Amino acid sequence: MDNHKIPRSHGYGVRLDPESRRYRVRNEITGEWLCEASGEPVSFTFFEDAYDAWRVFEVHKRPGER
């Protein structure tokens, strides 16, 4: 994704885009954003939905996981 398209977001993995008040999902290992087929970042209204998508999108062991 081009730098000008990256939402100004806060957080790790699941990020809140304060301008749209939506959550975005980013793979922190590769820096890749979860995008629609059109190339636009996927947005989520609820944190839980974004978190579930992030867990599938960024697959790696997290602290406490086996």
Phi and psi restraints in degrees (range 20) as a CNS / XPLOR table:
assign (resid 1 and name C) (resid 2 and name N)
       (resid 2 and name CA) (resid 2 and name C) 1.0 -64.8 20.0 2
assign (resid 2 and name N) (resid 2 and name CA)
       (resid 2 and name C) (resid 3 and name N) 1.0 150.5 20.0 2
assign (resid 2 and name C) (resid 3 and name N)
       (resid 3 and name CA) (resid 3 and name C) 1.0 -58.8 20.0 2
assign (resid 3 and name N) (resid 3 and name CA)
       (resid 3 and name C) (resid 4 and name N) 1.0 -34.1 20.0 2
assign (resid 3 and name C) (resid 4 and name N)
       (resid 4 and name CA) (resid 4 and name C) 1.0 -71.9 20.0 2
assign (resid 4 and name N) (resid 4 and name CA)
       (resid 4 and name C) (resid 5 and name N) 1.0 -15.4 20.0 2
assign (resid 4 and name C) (resid 5 and name N)
       (resid 5 and name CA) (resid 5 and name C) 1.0 -94.6 20.0 2
assign (resid 5 and name N) (resid 5 and name CA)
       (resid 5 and name C) (resid 6 and name N) 1.0 -9.9 20.0 2
assign (resid 5 and name C) (resid 6 and name N)
       (resid 6 and name CA) (resid 6 and name C) 1.0 -72.2 20.0 2
assign (resid 6 and name N) (resid 6 and name CA)
       (resid 6 and name C) (resid 7 and name N) 1.0 123.1 20.0 2
assign (resid 6 and name C) (resid 7 and name N)
       (resid 7 and name CA) (resid 7 and name C) 1.0 -67.1 20.0 2
assign (resid 7 and name N) (resid 7 and name CA)
       (resid 7 and name C) (resid 8 and name N) 1.0 147.2 20.0 2
assign (resid 7 and name C) (resid 8 and name N)
       (resid 8 and name CA) (resid 8 and name C) 1.0 -75.5 20.0 2
assign (resid 8 and name N) (resid 8 and name CA)
       (resid 8 and name C) (resid 9 and name N) 1.0 99.6 20.0 2
assign (resid 8 and name C) (resid 9 and name N)
       (resid 9 and name CA) (resid 9 and name C) 1.0 -123.8 20.0 2
assign (resid 9 and name N) (resid 9 and name CA)
       (resid 9 and name C) (resid 10 and name N) 1.0 158.9 20.0 2
assign (resid 9 and name C) (resid 10 and name N)
       (resid 10 and name CA) (resid 10 and name C) 1.0 -124.9 20.0 2
assign (resid 10 and name N) (resid 10 and name CA)
       (resid 10 and name C) (resid 11 and name N) 1.0 143.3 20.0 2
assign (resid 10 and name C) (resid 11 and name N)
       (resid 11 and name CA) (resid 11 and name C) 1.0 119.2 20.0 2
assign (resid 11 and name N) (resid 11 and name CA)
       (resid 11 and name C) (resid 12 and name N) 1.0 -174.1 20.0 2
assign (resid 11 and name C) (resid 12 and name N)
       (resid 12 and name CA) (resid 12 and name C) 1.0 -122.8 20.0 2
assign (resid 12 and name N) (resid 12 and name CA)
       (resid 12 and name C) (resid 13 and name N) 1.0 126.2 20.0 2
assign (resid 12 and name C) (resid 13 and name N)
       (resid 13 and name CA) (resid 13 and name C) 1.0 73.3 20.0 2
assign (resid 13 and name N) (resid 13 and name CA)
       (resid 13 and name C) (resid 14 and name N) 1.0 -69.2 20.0 2
assign (resid 13 and name C) (resid 14 and name N)
       (resid 14 and name CA) (resid 14 and name C) 1.0 -96.9 20.0 2
assign (resid 14 and name N) (resid 14 and name CA)
       (resid 14 and name C) (resid 15 and name N) 1.0 120.9 20.0 2
assign (resid 14 and name C) (resid 15 and name N)
       (resid 15 and name CA) (resid 15 and name C) 1.0 -123.1 20.0 2
assign (resid 15 and name N) (resid 15 and name CA)
       (resid 15 and name C) (resid 16 and name N) 1.0 140.3 20.0 2
assign (resid 15 and name C) (resid 16 and name N)
       (resid 16 and name CA) (resid 16 and name C) 1.0 -89.5 20.0 2
assign (resid 16 and name N) (resid 16 and name CA)
       (resid 16 and name C) (resid 17 and name N) 1.0 124.2 20.0 2
assign (resid 16 and name C) (resid 17 and name N)
       (resid 17 and name CA) (resid 17 and name C) 1.0 -90.4 20.0 2
assign (resid 17 and name N) (resid 17 and name CA)
       (resid 17 and name C) (resid 18 and name N) 1.0 104.2 20.0 2
assign (resid 17 and name C) (resid 18 and name N)
       (resid 18 and name CA) (resid 18 and name C) 1.0 -64.4 20.0 2
assign (resid 18 and name N) (resid 18 and name CA)
       (resid 18 and name C) (resid 19 and name N) 1.0 -26.4 20.0 2
assign (resid 18 and name C) (resid 19 and name N)
       (resid 19 and name CA) (resid 19 and name C) 1.0 -70.6 20.0 2
assign (resid 19 and name N) (resid 19 and name CA)
       (resid 19 and name C) (resid 20 and name N) 1.0 -41.6 20.0 2
assign (resid 19 and name C) (resid 20 and name N)
       (resid 20 and name CA) (resid 20 and name C) 1.0 -96.9 20.0 2
assign (resid 20 and name N) (resid 20 and name CA)
       (resid 20 and name C) (resid 21 and name N) 1.0 -10.5 20.0 2
assign (resid 20 and name C) (resid 21 and name N)
       (resid 21 and name CA) (resid 21 and name C) 1.0 57.4 20.0 2
assign (resid 21 and name N) (resid 21 and name CA)
       (resid 21 and name C) (resid 22 and name N) 1.0 41.0 20.0 2
assign (resid 21 and name C) (resid 22 and name N)
       (resid 22 and name CA) (resid 22 and name C) 1.0 -128.1 20.0 2
assign (resid 22 and name N) (resid 22 and name CA)
       (resid 22 and name C) (resid 23 and name N) 1.0 156.8 20.0 2
assign (resid 22 and name C) (resid 23 and name N)
       (resid 23 and name CA) (resid 23 and name C) 1.0 -94.2 20.0 2
assign (resid 23 and name N) (resid 23 and name CA)
       (resid 23 and name C) (resid 24 and name N) 1.0 141.5 20.0 2
assign (resid 23 and name C) (resid 24 and name N)
       (resid 24 and name CA) (resid 24 and name C) 1.0 -119.7 20.0 2
assign (resid 24 and name N) (resid 24 and name CA)
       (resid 24 and name C) (resid 25 and name N) 1.0 157.2 20.0 2
assign (resid 24 and name C) (resid 25 and name N)
       (resid 25 and name CA) (resid 25 and name C) 1.0 -118.8 20.0 2
assign (resid 25 and name N) (resid 25 and name CA)
       (resid 25 and name C) (resid 26 and name N) 1.0 131.0 20.0 2
assign (resid 25 and name C) (resid 26 and name N)
       (resid 26 and name CA) (resid 26 and name C) 1.0 -131.3 20.0 2
assign (resid 26 and name N) (resid 26 and name CA)
       (resid 26 and name C) (resid 27 and name N) 1.0 137.1 20.0 2
assign (resid 26 and name C) (resid 27 and name N)
       (resid 27 and name CA) (resid 27 and name C) 1.0 -82.0 20.0 2
assign (resid 27 and name N) (resid 27 and name CA)
       (resid 27 and name C) (resid 28 and name N) 1.0 108.5 20.0 2
assign (resid 27 and name C) (resid 28 and name N)
       (resid 28 and name CA) (resid 28 and name C) 1.0 -71.8 20.0 2
assign (resid 28 and name N) (resid 28 and name CA)
       (resid 28 and name C) (resid 29 and name N) 1.0 -17.4 20.0 2
assign (resid 28 and name C) (resid 29 and name N)
       (resid 29 and name CA) (resid 29 and name C) 1.0 -77.6 20.0 2
assign (resid 29 and name N) (resid 29 and name CA)
       (resid 29 and name C) (resid 30 and name N) 1.0 -46.4 20.0 2
assign (resid 29 and name C) (resid 30 and name N)
       (resid 30 and name CA) (resid 30 and name C) 1.0 -97.6 20.0 2
assign (resid 30 and name N) (resid 30 and name CA)
       (resid 30 and name C) (resid 31 and name N) 1.0 -16.8 20.0 2
assign (resid 30 and name C) (resid 31 and name N)
       (resid 31 and name CA) (resid 31 and name C) 1.0 81.9 20.0 2
assign (resid 31 and name N) (resid 31 and name CA)
       (resid 31 and name C) (resid 32 and name N) 1.0 4.0 20.0 2
assign (resid 31 and name C) (resid 32 and name N)
       (resid 32 and name CA) (resid 32 and name C) 1.0 -80.0 20.0 2
assign (resid 32 and name N) (resid 32 and name CA)
       (resid 32 and name C) (resid 33 and name N) 1.0 140.8 20.0 2
assign (resid 32 and name C) (resid 33 and name N)
       (resid 33 and name CA) (resid 33 and name C) 1.0 -94.7 20.0 2
assign (resid 33 and name N) (resid 33 and name CA)
       (resid 33 and name C) (resid 34 and name N) 1.0 143.9 20.0 2
assign (resid 33 and name C) (resid 34 and name N)
       (resid 34 and name CA) (resid 34 and name C) 1.0 -71.6 20.0 2
assign (resid 34 and name N) (resid 34 and name CA)
       (resid 34 and name C) (resid 35 and name N) 1.0 118.9 20.0 2
assign (resid 34 and name C) (resid 35 and name N)
       (resid 35 and name CA) (resid 35 and name C) 1.0 -124.3 20.0 2
assign (resid 35 and name N) (resid 35 and name CA)
       (resid 35 and name C) (resid 36 and name N) 1.0 156.2 20.0 2
assign (resid 35 and name C) (resid 36 and name N)
       (resid 36 and name CA) (resid 36 and name C) 1.0 -71.3 20.0 2
assign (resid 36 and name N) (resid 36 and name CA)
       (resid 36 and name C) (resid 37 and name N) 1.0 171.3 20.0 2
assign (resid 36 and name C) (resid 37 and name N)
       (resid 37 and name CA) (resid 37 and name C) 1.0 -61.0 20.0 2
assign (resid 37 and name N) (resid 37 and name CA)
       (resid 37 and name C) (resid 38 and name N) 1.0 -26.1 20.0 2
assign (resid 37 and name C) (resid 38 and name N)
       (resid 38 and name CA) (resid 38 and name C) 1.0 -77.0 20.0 2
assign (resid 38 and name N) (resid 38 and name CA)
       (resid 38 and name C) (resid 39 and name N) 1.0 -11.3 20.0 2
assign (resid 38 and name C) (resid 39 and name N)
       (resid 39 and name CA) (resid 39 and name C) 1.0 98.8 20.0 2
assign (resid 39 and name N) (resid 39 and name CA)
       (resid 39 and name C) (resid 40 and name N) 1.0 -8.6 20.0 2
assign (resid 39 and name C) (resid 40 and name N)
       (resid 40 and name CA) (resid 40 and name C) 1.0 -78.1 20.0 2
assign (resid 40 and name N) (resid 40 and name CA)
       (resid 40 and name C) (resid 41 and name N) 1.0 142.4 20.0 2
assign (resid 40 and name C) (resid 41 and name N)
       (resid 41 and name CA) (resid 41 and name C) 1.0 -62.5 20.0 2
assign (resid 41 and name N) (resid 41 and name CA)
       (resid 41 and name C) (resid 42 and name N) 1.0 139.1 20.0 2
assign (resid 41 and name C) (resid 42 and name N)
       (resid 42 and name CA) (resid 42 and name C) 1.0 -70.5 20.0 2
assign (resid 42 and name N) (resid 42 and name CA)
       (resid 42 and name C) (resid 43 and name N) 1.0 138.6 20.0 2
assign (resid 42 and name C) (resid 43 and name N)
       (resid 43 and name CA) (resid 43 and name C) 1.0 -121.2 20.0 2
assign (resid 43 and name N) (resid 43 and name CA)
       (resid 43 and name C) (resid 44 and name N) 1.0 146.5 20.0 2
assign (resid 43 and name C) (resid 44 and name N)
       (resid 44 and name CA) (resid 44 and name C) 1.0 -125.9 20.0 2
assign (resid 44 and name N) (resid 44 and name CA)
       (resid 44 and name C) (resid 45 and name N) 1.0 140.9 20.0 2
assign (resid 44 and name C) (resid 45 and name N)
       (resid 45 and name CA) (resid 45 and name C) 1.0 -80.2 20.0 2
assign (resid 45 and name N) (resid 45 and name CA)
       (resid 45 and name C) (resid 46 and name N) 1.0 -37.4 20.0 2
assign (resid 45 and name C) (resid 46 and name N)
       (resid 46 and name CA) (resid 46 and name C) 1.0 -109.0 20.0 2
assign (resid 46 and name N) (resid 46 and name CA)
       (resid 46 and name C) (resid 47 and name N) 1.0 137.4 20.0 2
assign (resid 46 and name C) (resid 47 and name N)
       (resid 47 and name CA) (resid 47 and name C) 1.0 -58.1 20.0 2
assign (resid 47 and name N) (resid 47 and name CA)
       (resid 47 and name C) (resid 48 and name N) 1.0 -41.8 20.0 2
assign (resid 47 and name C) (resid 48 and name N)
       (resid 48 and name CA) (resid 48 and name C) 1.0 -59.6 20.0 2
assign (resid 48 and name N) (resid 48 and name CA)
       (resid 48 and name C) (resid 49 and name N) 1.0 -40.7 20.0 2
assign (resid 48 and name C) (resid 49 and name N)
       (resid 49 and name CA) (resid 49 and name C) 1.0 -65.4 20.0 2
assign (resid 49 and name N) (resid 49 and name CA)
       (resid 49 and name C) (resid 50 and name N) 1.0 -42.9 20.0 2
assign (resid 49 and name C) (resid 50 and name N)
       (resid 50 and name CA) (resid 50 and name C) 1.0 -65.6 20.0 2
assign (resid 50 and name N) (resid 50 and name CA)
       (resid 50 and name C) (resid 51 and name N) 1.0 -40.2 20.0 2
assign (resid 50 and name C) (resid 51 and name N)
       (resid 51 and name CA) (resid 51 and name C) 1.0 -64.3 20.0 2
assign (resid 51 and name N) (resid 51 and name CA)
       (resid 51 and name C) (resid 52 and name N) 1.0 -42.1 20.0 2
assign (resid 51 and name C) (resid 52 and name N)
       (resid 52 and name CA) (resid 52 and name C) 1.0 -61.6 20.0 2
assign (resid 52 and name N) (resid 52 and name CA)
       (resid 52 and name C) (resid 53 and name N) 1.0 -42.1 20.0 2
assign (resid 52 and name C) (resid 53 and name N)
       (resid 53 and name CA) (resid 53 and name C) 1.0 -65.3 20.0 2
assign (resid 53 and name N) (resid 53 and name CA)
       (resid 53 and name C) (resid 54 and name N) 1.0 -39.2 20.0 2
assign (resid 53 and name C) (resid 54 and name N)
       (resid 54 and name CA) (resid 54 and name C) 1.0 -64.1 20.0 2
assign (resid 54 and name N) (resid 54 and name CA)
       (resid 54 and name C) (resid 55 and name N) 1.0 -40.6 20.0 2
assign (resid 54 and name C) (resid 55 and name N)
       (resid 55 and name CA) (resid 55 and name C) 1.0 -61.7 20.0 2
assign (resid 55 and name N) (resid 55 and name CA)
       (resid 55 and name C) (resid 56 and name N) 1.0 -31.5 20.0 2
assign (resid 55 and name C) (resid 56 and name N)
       (resid 56 and name CA) (resid 56 and name C) 1.0 -81.6 20.0 2
assign (resid 56 and name N) (resid 56 and name CA)
       (resid 56 and name C) (resid 57 and name N) 1.0 -39.7 20.0 2
assign (resid 56 and name C) (resid 57 and name N)
       (resid 57 and name CA) (resid 57 and name C) 1.0 -71.5 20.0 2
assign (resid 57 and name N) (resid 57 and name CA)
       (resid 57 and name C) (resid 58 and name N) 1.0 -41.5 20.0 2
assign (resid 57 and name C) (resid 58 and name N)
       (resid 58 and name CA) (resid 58 and name C) 1.0 -109.7 20.0 2
assign (resid 58 and name N) (resid 58 and name CA)
       (resid 58 and name C) (resid 59 and name N) 1.0 90.9 20.0 2
assign (resid 58 and name C) (resid 59 and name N)
       (resid 59 and name CA) (resid 59 and name C) 1.0 -90.9 20.0 2
assign (resid 59 and name N) (resid 59 and name CA)
       (resid 59 and name C) (resid 60 and name N) 1.0 109.8 20.0 2
assign (resid 59 and name C) (resid 60 and name N)
       (resid 60 and name CA) (resid 60 and name C) 1.0 -163.8 20.0 2
assign (resid 60 and name N) (resid 60 and name CA)
       (resid 60 and name C) (resid 61 and name N) 1.0 161.7 20.0 2
assign (resid 60 and name C) (resid 61 and name N)
       (resid 61 and name CA) (resid 61 and name C) 1.0 -74.0 20.0 2
assign (resid 61 and name N) (resid 61 and name CA)
       (resid 61 and name C) (resid 62 and name N) 1.0 133.7 20.0 2
assign (resid 61 and name C) (resid 62 and name N)
       (resid 62 and name CA) (resid 62 and name C) 1.0 -105.3 20.0 2
assign (resid 62 and name N) (resid 62 and name CA)
       (resid 62 and name C) (resid 63 and name N) 1.0 161.9 20.0 2
assign (resid 62 and name C) (resid 63 and name N)
       (resid 63 and name CA) (resid 63 and name C) 1.0 -54.0 20.0 2
assign (resid 63 and name N) (resid 63 and name CA)
       (resid 63 and name C) (resid 64 and name N) 1.0 129.3 20.0 2
assign (resid 63 and name C) (resid 64 and name N)
       (resid 64 and name CA) (resid 64 and name C) 1.0 91.9 20.0 2
assign (resid 64 and name N) (resid 64 and name CA)
       (resid 64 and name C) (resid 65 and name N) 1.0 -10.0 20.0 2
assign (resid 64 and name C) (resid 65 and name N)
       (resid 65 and name CA) (resid 65 and name C) 1.0 -90.9 20.0 2
assign (resid 65 and name N) (resid 65 and name CA)
       (resid 65 and name C) (resid 66 and name N) 1.0 151.5 20.0 2
